[in-house]
């Protein structure tokens, strides 16, 4: 009988997951005997973390009956099968909203990762045991991830205004301002004096934990707020109007570690743009780039394998040293063509992404800004205005 109930629960969860996959939504589980559920996750080595409101998680059968909220958890997609199997043995009524670190369909937020994978793994890798029961983010990762949650998941419904205090507070049972201040004090972070979505976003940027600019322009939640924040950030890209023909590409390690693939990639770009500038990135550059540029998310799905950028390639769609080399093809098409040509020439079961590129002039300057760093960005653009890119 137990085996039959297990399979019925398993099939029910799989059907729910398939529906979520079609809609690009999260995986919702209904769990009972929560304490045992967590204990089994821990024993099986599932990589997960409860994201917030730890003290509210119902750990007794009595509390489960009284619980009316959701438990939000982040998990490594490699452990999805284990998670579903364990959940099938713990049916109940406590809602668990489950998000994979990679944002795989069926465990995502409206088709996108709940947190960018590079940040999601910072949360998971820093997790620590809470009251010897379940894993939660470290104090600092919790504070930063909660700020991110307030800005990009809650917006002004959190009670925190865009750039000034709200006059009409929303009906919420949580005081996010007080919670953020308390969380920051526990890990030694100093928040802005006046909390607003703008000031908190700028703070996250100083901590390398903000949403990437090229995701802000696409993020499906809090659209008005994220677009405004993107416009504010774009003001730091001071040369985008003067150099609107700039195009940037990041060459990933899955290309540069193979000399033939690297050579083919660069030759493909030269055929489209003529002279290009190729800049080798160092570890400091990567620390700045990884959380700030999506780059195909830098994490390979189901492998928890980081594929970092190794080179920044800069070109111009109207190359002033050779007008014949102008490329009328949109950068996004060039990026796809390069990937397809690499896959055709170097067959590989994992289909390496090889290259990540900017799709718009704004994104080009965003990529250049974080690729070079603020100071070098300004000096590089000034030099470009004086002369055309020289072949390296």
N, C-alpha and C positions, 0 to 999 in steps of 0.2 A: 504493500500500500504506500509506504514512504517513497519507494522508487517511482511509482506512478504519479504521486503528487509533485515530486521533484521535476519530472519531465513535463508535466502540465505547466508548472511555474516557469520552467526554462523556455518552453514554446511561447508562453505569454510574453515573457521579457523580449524574446527574439522578434516577435511580431511588433511589439512596441518600438523596438530599436529600428526595425525596417521602416516603420512609419516616420520615425524621427529622421532617419537617413534621407528619405524622400524630401522632407521639408527643411533639411539642414538644421535641425533642432538638437537640443540636448537629450541625453538618455535619462529618463525618469524611472527610478526604481521604487518599489513599495516594500519596505523592510520591516521585519519584526524581530524581536530579541536582538536589539541593536548592539548590545554589549557583546554578545556571541558573534555577531556579524563582524565587528571590528577585530575581535580576537582571532577569528579565522583569517581575515585579510592579513593580519600581522604574521600569523604562523605560515601562511602561504607565500609571504614575501612580496605582496602586492605593493607597488609603488604608488602611494596616494597621499593626500593631505586634505583634511577638513579645512575649508578656507576661512571660516569666520563663525562668530557667536558660539564658541566652544562650550561655554558654561551652560548653554541652553540645550545641548544635544541630550536627548532622553536616554539614559543608561539603565533604567529600570522599567519593568513592564507597566508599573503604575504611571510613570512619567510618559511612557509611549502613548497611553490612552489620552493623556491631557495635551499632548503636543500637537500644535496646529500649523507650525511653520515648515520650512524646508531645510534640509541639511545639504549644503553645497560642497561637493568634493571634486578635487582635481586628481586625475590619475594618468599614468603612462599608458598609451594605447596598446603597448605590447602586453599589458595585463588585462585587456578587455575580456578575453575569454574566461580568465580566472574570476574576474569581478562578477560576470553574469552567472557563472556556475555557483559561486558562493551566495549570491543574492537569491538564486533559485532555491537554496536550502533554508532561506530566512524570509519567508513571505510574511507580510504584515501590512501596516497602515502608515508607517512613517515615510514621508516622501524624501527621497534622495535625488537631487539634481546632479548628474554626473557629467563632467566635462573632461575630455581627453586633452592632454598637454599639446598634442599635435593638431587638435581641431578636426579630427576625422569625422566624416559625415555620420550622423547618428549620435554624435557626442560633442556637438559644436554649438555655437551661439549664432543662430541665424546664418549659418553657412561659413562662419569665421571662427577661429580659435577664441575661446573665452578670454584667455590671456595669450599674447604672442608666444609661440613655443619657446623662444630663447628665455623669456621671462618665466614662463610656466615651469621650466626645468630648474630655474633658480629657486622657485618656491618649493618644488619637490625635493631638490637636493639639499635644501636647508632644513627640511622638516624634522621635527623632534616629537617625542612621545609626550602626550598630554595626560596627566593623571594615570599613567600606566595603562591607558585604554586605547587611544587613537592618535594618529599623527596629525600634527598641525604645523604651519609654517613657523620658522624662527621669528623672534620678536621683530627684527627689522624687515624681513620678507613679509610678515603679516601687515605691518604698518604700511609699507609701500603698496602691497597688493590691495589693501583696503582703500587707500587713496585712489588707486586706479579704478577700483570698483565704483567709488563715489562719482568720479568724473564721467567714466565711459559707459557704465551700466545704469547708474541712477540719475545722473544729471541733477537738475534743480529739484527733483522729487526727493532728494536727500535732505533738503532744507538749506543747502548751501547755494548761494547765488552765483551767477556767471562771473561778474566782476565787482559786485557790491552786495550787501546783505539784502535778502528778500523782504519785501514789505508784507506779503501774504504768505505765511509759512504753509507748506503742504501738510496734509493730515498724515503724519508718520509717527509710529510709536517709538522710533529710534532717534536719538540725538547724535547725529554723525559727527558734528563738530567736537563735542565732548569726547566721543569715542576716539577720534583721530588724535586729539591732543594727548589723551591718556596713553594711546598706543605709541606715540612718538616719544613720550617721556620715558617709557620703559626700555627703549632701545637707543636713547641718546640722540635722536634726530631733532633738529630745530625747524619747526614748521614756520611758514610766513606769519607775520603778526596778524594780518587780516586774511581769514580763510575765504577763498573764492575758487571757483573752478579754474579760472585763469591762473591765479597764484599757485594753486596746487599742481596744475599741469607744468608750470615753469619749474616748480620744486622737483617734480618727478624727473624732469629733463636733467637737472643737476645730479640726480642719483642714477642716471642711465636706466630709468624704469618707466619712461613715458611711452605712450603709443607712438609708433613710427608715423612720420608725416604722410607717407604714401598709403597708410591704413586709415588715417583720419579722414582722408578724402573719399573713402569707400565704406567706412564703418556703418552698419545698418541701424544701430541703436543711437539714440540721442543725436540724430543727423544734424540738426541745426547747430547744436553746441559743438560737435566735432568739426564741422565745417568752419565755424567761427574761429576755433582754436587753430585750425590749419592756416587760416588767413593771417592770424597773429604771428604764428611761427614763420610763415613765408616772408615776413618783413625782414627777417635776419638774412635772407638770401638776397643781398643788396644789389647784385649785378644781373638779376634774371631778365630785366627789360633790355639792358644793353647787349646781353649775350643770350638772346632768346633761341639761337640756333645751336646751343650747346647740347650734347648728348653724352650720357655717362653709362658705362657698363662695369659691373663687378665680375671678374673672373673668379670662379670658385675653385676650391682645392681639387674637386673631382675632375677639373680640366688641367690645372697647372701641374699636378703630380704626374701627368703623362705628357712627355715632351711633344709627341706627335699630335695629341689633341689640342694642346696649348698652341702649337704652331698653326694648326688648321683654323682654330678659333680666331686668332689674330689676323690671319690672312683673309678670312671671310669678312671681318670688320674693315680691313683696309680696302677691300674691293668695293665696299659700299661707301666709305667715307674718304678714302685717300689717306693722307697723313693722320696718324693717331698718336696720342701721348699715352704711354704705358707706365704706370707708377706702381712699384712694388710696395706692398703694405707690410707694416711691422706689427708686433703684438699690441702696441699702444693704439695704433690705428684700428685694429680689430676690436679692441675693447670699446672704442667709441662707436664703431659701425654696427656691430652685431645687435645691440638693443635698439638702434635708431633707424635701421633700414630693414625692411621685411626680407628681401633677398630669397624669396621662395621659402621663407621661414627658417632657413639655415639648418633646420633639423630634418633629417631624413625620416619619413613616416615609418613607424613600427620598429625602428632600430635605435632610437635615442642616440643617433650618431650626428655629431656636429660636422657640417661641411662649411668651413669658414671661407670668407673671401681672401684671396691672396694678391690680387692686382686690381687696380682701378684703371679703366681705359676711358680716355676723354677724346671726343671727336666733335666735329661741327657739321651740321647738315648742309651748310653753305661754306665750304672750306675756301678761305680767301687766298690760299696759295695755289689752288687749282680748281677753278669753277666747274670743270668737267667732272669732278669727283663729287659733286653735290648729290645727295641721296633723297629722292622724292618719296622713298618707302618709309612709312612710320616706324619708329624705333621698335615698337612692340612686334611688328612683323619681322624685322631684321633679327630680333632676339629669337623668335620662333624658328626662323629659317636656319639660324646658326645651330640651334639645338637639334633640329631635324637632320641637318647635314652631318653633325657629329654622330648621331645615333645610326645613320645609314653607313657612315664610313668606319665606325668603331662599334659594332654590335655588342651590347651588354645587357644582361637580363634586368639590371636595375635602372636602365635608361637615365643616365646622369643628366642633371639640369645644366651643368657647365657654366651658365652665364645668367646674370640678373641685370636687367637694364631699366632705365627710366622710361616712362611712357609719355610724359609731358615735359615742357620746358621747366615748369615749376619743380617737378620731381628730379630733373637733371641737376638743378642747382642744390636741391636737398641732398642728393647723392654726393655731389662735389663738396658741399659744406661739411658733411660728416666724414667723407673720405679723406679730406685734407686737414680738417680741423678749422675753426673759425679764422685764425690768423693767416694760415696759408691760403685759405679760400680767397680772402680779400686780395692778397698779393698776387695770387695766380690769375685771378680775373683781371686785375689791373694790367698785368703783363700781357694777357691775351688781347686786351683792347689796344695795346701798342703794336703787337705783331701777331701773325698767324702762328698756329701750332707747327712746330718743326718735327720732322720725322726722327724717331729715335731708333 
